[in-house]
Amino acid sequence: MNSPTVWDRVVFLGTGLIGGSMAAAMRQAGLVHHLVGCGPQASRAKELGLIDEVIGDPALAVRAANLVVLAAPPSALPGLFRQIAPGIDPQAVLTDVASTKSAVISSARDHLGQQFNRFVPAHPIAGSERHGPDAADPELFTGARCVICPQSETDLWALQQIEAMWSAIGARPYRLSALEHDEVFGAVSHLPHLVAFALAASLSKRPDAESLLGWAGTTRIAASSAALWADILIDNSAAVLAATDQFVEACNALQTAVQVGDRTRLTDQIEEAASWRRRLRG
């Protein structure tokens, strides 16, 4: 693994949980001299000491930046790529932290032009149901995987520097194609959030809903940012819908066994699921 660069000027376009945590982690690791934030939460991030300067215009913010981190919701990224493309230094490196990759990469390719080869798509597998800069934690990425989705055009030095940066703040970089990333996370992350939202919505309709709050640990992730997760689910809709179809099929099979009182079939279905999950521990 290459030694990470100490960046002179890093710009975060988005300073919520992930952007704020990344800024704090980079500062803690001594990887940056000056941190700039841009976005609706940047002023609060500066109050908290996560960044050093706030610049409201993304096009102005990225001028003279050595590293640009796009940490805004997926729906905001096409507009940001378009705004910043004219002002990016040709030697600057860009990366993102979005939970979807194919659509983000396509947008970056469309808008960044020759600068696209300096864009390193990334997704740190870390988070919390809390959100915003007040939830930022420099230790958030410690021990977490960070999926990197390099493209055929990706500059090798830029790729190595982003991987070295993630390693320096405690994460474990892991390369994956964008298509495989979206399929995998559609099933293991995006679908569970969809299920949690549906379960929370269902429980909230009960007359005793308020009394359930202390018991409903299975709905913890349903407290996540609604705007962010609407973006993610729509951005990765093909993979999410495919995973949802499989989930509904499994739910229907269990429901049928319960309806007819078929203990043997129900036990077999549960054991098949439990056996698969136990194998994962190995």
N, C-alpha and C positions, 0 to 999 in steps of 0.2 A: 504494500500500500504506500502510495506517495505521501510525502509530508504535505499537510494542508497549507494553502496560501493564507497569509494574514492580509485580509482585504482592507484597502484604505477607506473605501466608501461603499457601504452596502445599503441598498434601497429596498424596503419592504412595501410592496403594494398590497396592503392588508395587514393589520396588526391585531388580529383576534387571537384565539387560543393558540393556533399553530404558528402563525406569524410571530406573535408576541413571545411564545416559548422559544422559538428558533432564534430570535434576536437576543433574548436573555442568555440562551445557551452559548451562542457564538461569543457574546461579550465575556461570559464566565470563562470560556476556553481561550480567551485572548486571540480570537481569530479576526477581529475587526477594530479599526481605529475610530470610525464615525458611522453611526447608524441613523438612517433617514426613514421616516414613515410617511405613508400617503394613504388616505382613506378616511372613512367616517369615524374610526376609532383611534386615529393616530394621536390626537390631542391627549386622550386618556392614557395612551401608551407612553407618551412623553412624561406625563405627570407621575407615572409609576416607575420611571427610569428605565423603561425597556428600550427606548430610542433616544437619540440626542436632538433631533430636529424634525419638524413637521413641514412638509411642502404639499400644498393642496392640489397642484396640477401634476398628474402623472408624467406628462411630457417634460416638464421642467425638473421633476424629481430625479429622473433617470440620467440627466446630463452629468457627465463626469463620474458616474457610478462604475465601479469595477465589477460588482455583482448585483443583479436585480432578482429579487425573489417575489414571484407572483403568488400571494397568499390570500387572494380574494375568492369569493364564491365562483363556481364554474361558469355561471351565466354572465359574470362580469368580465371574464377573461378575453373573449373576442374583442370587446371594446378597448380593453387595456392594451392588448397587442397592437391594435390599430393606432392608438394614441401614442405609444412609446416608440414605435418602430423608427420614425425619422430622427429621433434624438439620441439613440443609443450609441455609445462609443463602440467602434468596430472591434475593439479588443475586450469588451465587457462580456461576462458570462451571465446567462439567464437560466433560471430554473423555476419550478412551481412546486406546489404541495397538494395539488388537487386529488380527490379520491377517485376520479375518472381520468382515463388517459387518452383514449382514441380520439375523442372529440376535441380535447385540449390540444393535442398534437396537430390535428388537422387545421385548427384555427391558427396555431402558431406558424405553421407552414404557409398558410394563406397570407398572413399579415407581416411576418418578420423579414421576408425576402432573403437576402444574403446572410442576414444575422441568424437565420434559423439553425445553422450548423453550430452556433454557440449556445443553443437552448438545450438544456438537459432535463427531460421530464422526470419528475420524482413524486413519490407518495410515501410519506412516513406513516407507518402503521401504529399510530399513537393518537390518543384523544381522550375526551371526557364528555360527559353529558353537560358539563359547565361550558360556557363559551364567553368570548370577549377577552380583552386584555387583562382584566382582573383575575382571570383564571390561568394566566400564563405561568409556566413552571419551567425553569431551565433544566430540570431533571426529567422532563416529560419523555424524552427520546432515549433515555438510558436503557439499553438492552432491547430496544424495539427494532424491528426490521424496517428498512426503508427501501421500497421497491424503486429501482431505476429502470427506465424504459428508453435506452438509447436508440436512435434511428441510424440508418445507413450513412446519413450525412453528418452525424454528430462528431464534432471535433474531439479527438482523443484526449487532448490536454484538458479541455473543459470538463469532459466526463470524469477524468481522474480527479480533478480538483473538487468536484461536487461530491464524489464518493469519499474523498479524504476528509472533506468538511463534515459530512454526516458521521463518519467514524470518530472524528475528534470530539463531537458533542454526544457520543455514547451510542449511536445507532449502528445497525449492522446492514450495510448496503447489500442489495440483492437484485440482480438483473433479471428482467422478465420482458417479454414482448408486450406491447400495449393491448393487443387483443386478448392474450392470456390473462393479463392483469384484470381487465374489465370482466371477463367471464368468471374468474376466481372470486373477485371481490363482490360481484353481483350476487354470488351464492352465499359467501361466508360473512359478508358485512352489510351490504345494501339490503338484501332480503331480511336478515334479522332485525334491522331497523324498521323496515316496513311492517313486519309482524308485531314488533313492540308498539308501534304507533296504532296499529289496528286493535291490539289487546287493550291498550290504554283507553282508546276511544270506546271500546265495548264496556270496559269496567266503569268508565265515567258515567254511563247511562243508568247504572244501578242506583236504586234509592239509598243504598248504604255506601255509596262511593267514597264519601269522606272518611269513613271508618276503615276503608281498605288501604289508605295511604301508607300506614306503617307496615303493611304486609306485602305490598306489591313490588318486591324487589325485581321481579322479572320485567318490569316496565321501566327500569332505571334509565335505559338509553332513550326512552320516549321523551325525556326532558331535553333532548338535544335541540339545536337550532332548527326551527321549522323551515326558514328560508334556505339555509344551507342544504338540508336534506331533500327538500323539494328539487333543488338544482341537481343534486347527485342522482336521485332516482330517475329524473327525466333525462339527464345527460347519458345515463347508462341503461336506458329503458329496455333495449333488446335483451341484455343479459338478465336484468331484473325480472322481466316478464317471463323469460324461460325458466328462471329459478322459481318464480311464483307458481307457475303451472305444475312443476314437480312437487312443490310444497302442498298445494291444494289437493293434488292426487293422493299424497301421503295422508293428509288430514281426513280426506273422504274415506280412505280405507280404514283408518282408526275409528272414525265416526260410525261407519257401518257395523264394525265388529261390536262396538258399544251398544248400538241400537238393537241388534238381534241377540245380544247377550252371549256372543260366541267367545267364551273365555279362552279357548285354545287358540283361535285365530288372533285374538288381541294379545295374548301372551307371546305368540310367535312374532308378531309385528314389533312389539316392544323389545323383545330380546334381540331381534335383528338390528334394531337401531342401537341398543345398548352395547351389543357386541362390537359393532363398528366403532362406536365412540371409545370403548375401552382400548381398542387396538391403537388408537391415536396417541394414547399415553406412552406407548413404547417408543 
